[in-house]
Amino acid sequence: MKEQRSAWETALKWLERADRSEAELSKYLASKGYSEAKVHEVIVKVKNFNYINDQNLKSRLENTLSSQLAGPLKIQEHFTKRGLDAELESPPGSHQALQLLRKKYMSIQLTQNPKDIARVARFLAAKGYTEEDIEQAIQTFFSQTDW
């Protein structure tokens, strides 16, 4: 009984600091030396109290990362690290990539030379956009920019 209460208290203490996924909590409790059975009991109890909800966490993370103009690959990577299902509800597309380009590069004079295009493509790739989104955003961005 003491081990279960201690695992419960450990879980609550860790959950009060930030939202966590079920996988994160399981891994954390296991790293603290609790048995697999006790970890499972605590996870069930925590879910019954609705202290963890992977769907709500995933939705909040997706909204936050999308508002930061992160690409779908970056968002999926974040989900995977947190132990969540990597499928996106509404994946950002080339329109968000274009918005990010406008925000970053409108004050900088870019030309249509291959170095500038590669620079822009690398920037979008680092933000987690797919090749298709990058191509569309670059084509639109350079066709709309006055030279």
C-alpha positions as CSV (number, residue, x, y, z in Angstrom):
1,M,0.0,0.0,0.0
2,K,2.8,2.4,0.8
3,E,4.4,1.8,-2.6
4,Q,1.1,2.7,-4.4
5,R,0.5,5.8,-2.3
6,S,4.1,6.9,-2.9
7,A,3.8,6.3,-6.7
8,W,0.5,8.3,-6.6
9,E,2.1,11.1,-4.8
10,T,5.1,11.1,-7.1
11,A,2.8,11.2,-10.1
12,L,0.8,14.1,-8.7
13,K,4.0,16.0,-7.8
14,W,5.3,15.6,-11.3
15,L,2.0,16.4,-13.0
16,E,1.5,19.7,-11.1
17,R,4.5,21.2,-12.9
18,A,3.3,20.7,-16.4
19,D,1.0,18.8,-18.7
20,R,2.3,15.3,-19.5
21,S,1.3,12.5,-21.7
22,E,0.5,9.0,-20.5
23,A,3.7,7.7,-22.0
24,E,5.8,10.4,-20.3
25,L,4.2,9.6,-16.9
26,S,4.8,5.9,-17.4
27,K,8.4,6.4,-18.3
28,Y,8.9,8.8,-15.4
29,L,7.4,6.4,-12.8
30,A,9.4,3.5,-14.2
31,S,12.6,5.5,-13.9
32,K,11.8,6.1,-10.3
33,G,11.8,2.3,-9.7
34,Y,8.1,1.6,-9.4
35,S,6.9,-1.8,-10.7
36,E,5.0,-2.0,-14.0
37,A,1.8,-3.0,-12.1
38,K,2.0,0.0,-9.8
39,V,2.7,2.3,-12.8
40,H,-0.3,0.9,-14.6
41,E,-2.5,1.4,-11.5
42,V,-1.4,5.0,-11.1
43,I,-2.0,5.7,-14.8
44,V,-5.5,4.3,-14.6
45,K,-6.2,6.4,-11.4
46,V,-4.7,9.6,-12.9
47,K,-6.8,9.1,-16.1
48,N,-10.0,8.5,-14.0
49,F,-9.4,11.9,-12.3
50,N,-8.7,13.4,-15.8
51,Y,-5.3,14.6,-14.7
52,I,-3.9,13.4,-18.0
53,N,-5.6,13.4,-21.3
54,D,-3.5,12.7,-24.3
55,Q,-6.1,14.0,-26.8
56,N,-6.4,17.3,-25.1
57,L,-2.7,17.6,-24.7
58,K,-2.2,16.8,-28.4
59,S,-4.8,19.4,-29.4
60,R,-3.2,22.1,-27.3
61,L,0.3,21.3,-28.5
62,E,-0.8,21.3,-32.1
63,N,-2.5,24.7,-31.7
64,T,0.5,26.2,-30.0
65,L,3.0,24.9,-32.5
66,S,0.8,25.9,-35.4
67,S,0.5,29.4,-34.1
68,Q,4.3,29.5,-33.9
69,L,4.2,28.6,-37.7
70,A,5.9,25.2,-37.1
71,G,5.6,22.8,-40.0
72,P,3.9,19.4,-39.9
73,L,7.1,17.4,-39.6
74,K,8.3,19.5,-36.6
75,I,4.9,19.1,-35.0
76,Q,4.9,15.3,-35.6
77,E,8.4,15.1,-34.2
78,H,7.3,16.9,-31.1
79,F,4.3,14.5,-30.7
80,T,6.6,11.5,-31.1
81,K,9.0,12.8,-28.4
82,R,6.1,13.2,-26.0
83,G,4.7,9.7,-26.7
84,L,1.6,10.9,-28.6
85,D,0.0,9.7,-31.8
86,A,1.9,11.6,-34.6
87,E,-1.2,12.1,-36.8
88,L,-2.2,15.8,-37.2
89,E,-5.8,17.0,-37.0
90,S,-5.2,19.9,-39.4
91,P,-1.7,19.9,-40.8
92,P,-0.2,23.3,-41.7
93,G,0.5,23.7,-45.4
94,S,2.2,25.9,-47.9
95,H,0.0,28.9,-46.8
96,Q,1.7,28.9,-43.3
97,A,5.1,28.4,-44.9
98,L,4.4,31.4,-47.1
99,Q,3.3,33.4,-44.1
100,L,6.6,32.5,-42.3
101,L,8.6,33.5,-45.4
102,R,6.9,36.9,-45.5
103,K,7.5,37.4,-41.8
104,K,11.2,36.6,-42.0
105,Y,12.3,37.7,-45.5
106,M,10.2,40.7,-46.6
107,S,12.7,43.2,-45.0
108,I,15.7,41.4,-46.6
109,Q,16.5,41.8,-50.3
110,L,16.4,38.4,-51.8
111,T,17.0,37.6,-55.4
112,Q,15.9,34.6,-57.4
113,N,19.4,33.3,-57.5
114,P,19.9,29.7,-56.5
115,K,21.8,30.6,-53.3
116,D,18.8,32.7,-52.0
117,I,16.3,30.0,-53.0
118,A,18.4,27.3,-51.2
119,R,18.6,29.6,-48.1
120,V,14.9,30.0,-48.0
121,A,14.3,26.2,-48.6
122,R,16.7,25.3,-45.8
123,F,15.0,27.7,-43.4
124,L,11.6,26.1,-44.1
125,A,13.0,22.6,-43.9
126,A,14.4,23.4,-40.5
127,K,10.9,24.6,-39.4
128,G,9.5,21.2,-40.4
129,Y,7.7,21.8,-43.7
130,T,7.4,19.1,-46.4
131,E,9.1,19.4,-49.7
132,E,5.8,20.1,-51.5
133,D,4.9,22.9,-49.0
134,I,8.4,24.4,-49.5
135,E,8.2,24.3,-53.3
136,Q,4.7,25.9,-53.3
137,A,5.7,28.6,-50.8
138,I,8.9,29.5,-52.6
139,Q,7.2,29.7,-56.0
140,T,4.4,31.9,-54.5
141,F,6.9,34.0,-52.5
142,F,9.2,34.8,-55.3
143,S,6.4,35.4,-57.8
144,Q,4.7,37.9,-55.5
145,T,7.9,39.8,-54.5
146,D,8.7,42.9,-56.4
147,W,12.3,43.0,-57.7
